[in-house]
Amino acid sequence: MATWAEFAAADSALASSIHTLICQYGPGLAYLATIRPDGGPRVHPVSPVLTTTGLYCFVLPSPKRADLDRDGRYALHSYPPEDSDDEAYVSGTATPVTDPAVHTLLVSLGRAAAGIDWKLYELTVDLAMHVHHDTPTTSTTTVWKAHPPHVPKARENGPCTKAVDWVQ
């Protein structure tokens, strides 16, 4: 896993594209997927905070927060832009932030309301992806991974027999 700063240093163009999509409406807006206790997905809208040093998210007391506390794996997907079908995706592990100075700074940057039981998480980056739709039928996908290069493997699943699982 890498911090947002480490990822941005490794691929600044991709980090910029993802930042642009997540913050396209001003504050960060994205869908956060977590893992329910039964292993299924749970998706909720969130307002992530992107800084030069990290990718963070405040989470209220909720099943989503319980998911992150139990199993920190997450996926974050940008809201769709009004003028294109471009998309940004980041996945990794959410870790609670315990440093009071970081928490105070992020409360200010994220405009987190006072008196609410927010819990702040830093989202590390294991995989980052940007899909730019060049035309309605063609797209360009850029992927960055914190792990060594992935070896594609064929999947045996119906009509996609020769499909390549190149993202995960």
TAJO-V791870 format. One line per field, one symbol per residue. phi: phi as a letter, one per 40 degrees, with the letter a starting at -180 (. if undefined). psi: psi as a letter, one per 40 degrees, with the letter a starting at -180 (. if undefined). Layout:
# TAJO-V791870
phi = ???
psi = ???
This chain:
# TAJO-V791870
phi = .bcdccccccacccdcccddccbcbhccbabbbbbcdcgccbbacabcbbbccabbacbccadcccdcccaccabbbcccccbabcababbibcbdcbcdccdcccdcccfcccgbccbcbcbcbbababbbccbdbbabbbbbbccddccdbcbbagccdccbcccb
psi = iiidddddddgdddddddddddfdecihhihhhihideeiihhiiigihhiddihihhhihiddddddddhehihhhiihideieiiihhibhhhhhehddddddddddefhiieigihhihhihdhhihhhhdideiihhhhhidiihhhiiiiggbefdeihged.
